[in-house]
Amino acid sequence: MTDFMSNYFGPLDKSACVYFLIVTVIFFIALVLVLINGLVFAVKNYNKLNFGMVSAGVLILFNIFLAYFVNRLMYSMCTQSLA
């Protein structure tokens, strides 16, 4: 029973921190792609833009940035705590 508890609920080693690194890279790529896509859309449809479109775009960018930042922070915490 003790092996079961330590295997499935015990602390992980440093190699598990790679998860946060991978998710951080994915969210950074998503942030860059959404930013480029938003700028291209804004340039092409400058006359049709309204406050709702701009605020929605800013909120989407902020949400992706926040996810990137949180995962980067978790990766830093994970690697420093298991050093």
FENSUL-V379802 format. One record per residue. PSI is psi as a letter, one per 30 degrees, with the letter a starting at -180 (none if undefined). OMEGA is omega as a letter, one per 30 degrees, with the letter a starting at -180 (999 if undefined). D_CENTER is the distance of its C-alpha to the mean C-alpha in Angstrom with 2 decimals. Layout:
# FENSUL-V379802
psi:PSI omega:OMEGA d_center:D_CENTER
psi:PSI omega:OMEGA d_center:D_CENTER
This chain:
# FENSUL-V379802
psi:e omega:a d_center:36.89
psi:e omega:l d_center:35.56
psi:e omega:l d_center:34.12
psi:e omega:a d_center:32.36
psi:e omega:a d_center:30.84
psi:e omega:l d_center:29.77
psi:e omega:a d_center:28.39
psi:f omega:a d_center:26.27
psi:f omega:a d_center:25.55
psi:l omega:l d_center:25.97
psi:k omega:l d_center:23.56
psi:l omega:l d_center:21.66
psi:a omega:a d_center:22.22
psi:f omega:a d_center:20.10
psi:f omega:l d_center:19.30
psi:f omega:l d_center:17.03
psi:f omega:a d_center:14.56
psi:f omega:l d_center:13.79
psi:e omega:a d_center:11.63
psi:e omega:l d_center:8.99
psi:e omega:a d_center:9.67
psi:e omega:l d_center:9.42
psi:e omega:l d_center:6.06
psi:e omega:l d_center:5.00
psi:e omega:l d_center:7.49
psi:e omega:a d_center:6.71
psi:e omega:l d_center:3.77
psi:e omega:l d_center:6.39
psi:e omega:l d_center:9.04
psi:e omega:l d_center:8.17
psi:e omega:l d_center:8.23
psi:e omega:a d_center:11.46
psi:e omega:l d_center:12.91
psi:e omega:l d_center:12.63
psi:e omega:l d_center:14.07
psi:e omega:l d_center:16.82
psi:e omega:l d_center:17.56
psi:e omega:l d_center:17.92
psi:e omega:l d_center:20.19
psi:e omega:l d_center:22.26
psi:e omega:a d_center:22.68
psi:e omega:l d_center:23.73
psi:e omega:a d_center:26.23
psi:e omega:a d_center:27.70
psi:h omega:a d_center:28.02
psi:e omega:a d_center:28.80
psi:f omega:a d_center:31.83
psi:f omega:a d_center:30.13
psi:k omega:l d_center:27.27
psi:l omega:a d_center:27.59
psi:e omega:a d_center:25.90
psi:e omega:l d_center:24.19
psi:e omega:a d_center:22.53
psi:e omega:a d_center:21.40
psi:e omega:l d_center:20.11
psi:e omega:l d_center:18.20
psi:e omega:l d_center:16.57
psi:e omega:l d_center:15.74
psi:e omega:l d_center:14.29
psi:e omega:l d_center:12.06
psi:e omega:l d_center:10.90
psi:e omega:l d_center:10.56
psi:e omega:l d_center:8.58
psi:e omega:l d_center:5.88
psi:e omega:l d_center:6.41
psi:e omega:l d_center:6.54
psi:e omega:l d_center:3.40
psi:e omega:a d_center:2.71
psi:e omega:a d_center:6.17
psi:e omega:l d_center:6.62
psi:e omega:l d_center:5.57
psi:e omega:l d_center:7.54
psi:e omega:l d_center:10.07
psi:e omega:l d_center:10.51
psi:e omega:l d_center:11.13
psi:e omega:l d_center:13.55
psi:e omega:a d_center:15.19
psi:e omega:a d_center:15.64
psi:e omega:a d_center:17.24
psi:e omega:a d_center:19.35
psi:f omega:a d_center:20.63
psi:g omega:a d_center:21.79
psi:none omega:999 d_center:23.31
